[in-house]
Amino acid sequence: MHQKNITTSGKPLSEASKALILLHGRGASASDILSLAQYFKLTDFALLAPQATNNTWYPFSFIAPVQQNEPWLSSAIDLLKDIVQDIVTAGIDKSNIYMMGFSQGACLTLEFATRNATRWGGIAAFTGGLIGDHIYRENYAGNFDNTPVFIGTSDPDFHVPVQRVYATSNILREMGADVTEKIYPNMGHTIVQDEIEHVNKLIFSSPDTA
């Protein structure tokens, strides 16, 4: 099960007006994903990067049957709920909570946010989609109320079928998210400068995030 082991940067929660939760990919670490923050406009943000047990949020592919990824997936979702509650308790509204993840962390970011749809500050998913052997629409509730969402991926990507990215974007739009989806031909399993520029423009460029 995942422990509450969080690496932080930026402003302390008690002094920040906004918070960004960053979720690392399979085999990576909290410090790895936290190093990505330097490329974004994050003045006045508290940055929180939880560490997955054994560097993995769940053991199998995100499109494996859900039960194969339990209890790890539910443990990861519960950990994120706990982190969000800590941020809210510190006085930061959910509309000022942002989420960002890469690969397995992007899948977890999208899964958590869509199970708990509300007006989040913004969501950036670098190569990911909703989790499951198929999409379990009954798991998703709420309304994103125009939350800006960026989803970028390669076509093809060895881990993330582009069809799941399309399906994910469609569900988020149905639930009121303002989704920008970018498919990059033969990009590879990585993050590119164009994605960073889109996220800065779409999510971190408004006056209250500058």
N, C-alpha and C positions, 0 to 999 in steps of 0.2 A: 504494500500500500504506500501511497505517496505521503511523505512527511511535509510539514510546513517549513520548508527550507528556502528562504527567499533572499536573493541578492538584490540590493537596492542601489540607486544612484540618483542624481538630480537633487531636488529639494526634499527635505523630510516631509512626510505626510502632513505633519502639524503646521507646516508653513506653505505648502503647495496649494494652488487653486485647481490643479488638474492632475490626473494620474494616468499613467500608461502601464498596462500589464503586457509583458513580452514573454512569449512562449517559444522555447527552443525546439529544434527538430530532433528526430531519433539519433541517438549517439552523440549528441552535442550537449552543451551545458548552458546554465543560466548566464555565465560570463560571456559565452559566445554570442548569444542573442542580444545581451546588453551592449556589446560593442557596436551593434548595428545602430544604436540610438544616436551616435554622433552624426549620422547623415540626415537627421530630421530636425525640424524646427521645434524644439521642445523646451523653450523658456518657461520657467515657472511650473514645470512638471515634476512630480515624484515618479520615479521609474522603479517598477517592481518586476523582477524576473524569478519566478519559482523554478526550483530544480526538481526534475523528475527522478524518482528512484531508479537507479541503474541507467540513468540518462535516456529513459524511454517512457513515454506516457502510457502506451498500451503495447502489447507484445506483437500483434500481427498487423497486417495491412489494414488501412482504414476502411477498405471495402470488403473485409472478411466478415462472416457472420458475427453480429454484435456480441453474442455470448462468448465467442472465442477471445474477445478483448476484455472480458470482465474477470475479476472485479476492478481491474486497473482503470478502465474508462470511467466508471462511476466514481472511483476515488479521485480521479483528476477533475471531474466536473464538480465534485464536492469541495475540493481544494480551491477551485476558482470562486465558488460561491462564498467561501470563507474569506478569501482575499478581497472580493468586492465588498463584503460586509465590513471588513476592517477599514476600507477606504471611505465608505459611507459614514461609518462611526467617527472617522476623523474630520467629517464635515464637508466632504466633497460629494456633490450630487452625481447620480449616475450619468447625467448628461455631460459631465466633465470627466468621465472615465472612458479611456481609450484602450483598445486591444490590438495587438500585433503578433503575428506568428509566422514561422517558416516551416513548410513541409508538414511533418506530424504536428508541429505547434500551430500551423495555419488551420489544419483540420480541427484541432481541439478548440481553437479560437472561434471558428465558425459554428461549431456544434454547441458550445456553451452560449454564445451570443444569441443563437437562433432558438435555443430552448428557453431563453430568458429575454425575449425581444422587448426592448423598451427604447427610449431615446438615449442611446449611448453617445459619447462624444464622437467616436469614429472607429472603424474597424479596418485593418489592413491584413490581408491574407496572401502571403507569398507562396503560391503553389499548394493549394489545398481545396477541400470540399467537405460537404456534410458527410458524417460517418455512418457506415453500415453497408451490408451486402446489397441492400437497396435503400432508398430514402424512406424513413419512417415518418411520414408527415404528421402523424398524431403526436410525435414528441415535441413539436414546435408550436409555441403559443406566444401571444402578445403582438405588439405592433412596434416597428422600429421608428415610426414617426419621423421619416426622412433622415435617419442616421446615414452619414456618408460611409460607404463601404467600397474598398478597392480589393479586387481579386485578380491576381496576375498568375499566369502559368505558361509553360511551354507546351507546344503541340508538335511532336508527341512528348510526353513525360513518362518515364519508366514507372513511376509510383502513382501518379494521379491521372486517370483517364480524363481527357478534355470533356467528354460527355457529362461526367459528374460535376465538373466546374459549371457547365451551362445549366444543368438542373439546379445546382445550388443557387446560382444567380437568380434564376427564375423564382425560386421559393422566397428568397429574401425580398425580391421586388414585390411579390404578392403580399408580403408582410410589411410593406411600407418602407423598405430601405431604398436609399438612393445609391444604386449599385453601378460602379464602373468596372467593367470586366475587360481585361487585356490579355489576348492570346498571342504569344510570341512564337513564330515558327522556329523550331529547332534551337530554342534558347538553351536547353539543358536544365538540369536541376539546380538552379542557382537564383540569385537576385541580381537584376541588372539596373543600371543607372536610370533608365526610362521609368522603371517602376518606382524608384525612389522619388523621382521628380513628380510623378503623378500623385503619389501619396502626400508629398509636401504641399502640392497645389490643392488637392481635393479635401484633405483632412486637416493639415496643420497650417494652413495659410490664412484662416479667418482671423479677424482682429482679436478675438478672445483666446486664440491659441498662439499668437505671435509673441 
